[in-house]
Amino acid sequence: MTKPLNGAYIVLGMFLLGFVPVLFYVGEKVISPAIIVAVFLLLSGLGSWLAGPVRPPSAVPTPFALYILLWVGVVALAGFTGRLEFRRKQRAASA
């Protein structure tokens, strides 16, 4: 019963990790969410590559697995930075 929920959680995360940066860029021409998502993705991939192969009895997830599991934090950080950049652009345009 937990397997479909895990799959739905991961699929939702993949969708939102792509949707949030695109939404900010198309709507407001804000690029910081895309940078945040890309940097975390690259760092997690590099960290997993440097960690080497995972041994079966190990309970420690790779950095990429942590990125997949903790996507909520990445999306929240991307949304927060996008909102800050949007406010900064509004202030600069009104000044």
Beta strands, then each sheet from edge to edge (+ up, - down):
end
